[in-house]
Amino acid sequence: MIFDIADLKDFGRDQKEKNVFYETPEFKMRIIDLATGESIPKCEMTSHVIFICFEGEAEVNANDKSFPISRGRGFVSEPAVLSISTSSGARILGIQIAKRL
């Protein structure tokens, strides 16, 4: 599959499942657009997660530790309690790896 991150539409937090643009039993990919000052509240993730920043800057919080990401930088997390915030806006690709049974 080929996709253009610039063309992917974000449907906002109230329709977050529509932000998933590719899904298999092994993983799913979603676009995350955060406006200036916006955040995603804490969420307990039971699987590995990857965030890749394509525009702007954001701060990923994993188990109460902060990790800054900016354009071209990414973050990989083992299962954790995660949140994301930005003071200037960010466009992020999120990849959630399915939990092994």
Secondary structure, DSSP 8 states (H G I E B T S, - for coil): ----GGG-----GGGGGGGEEEE-SSEEEEEEEE-TT-EEEEEEESS-EEEEEEEEEEEEEETTEEEEEETT-EEEE-SEEEEEE-SS-EEEEEEEE----
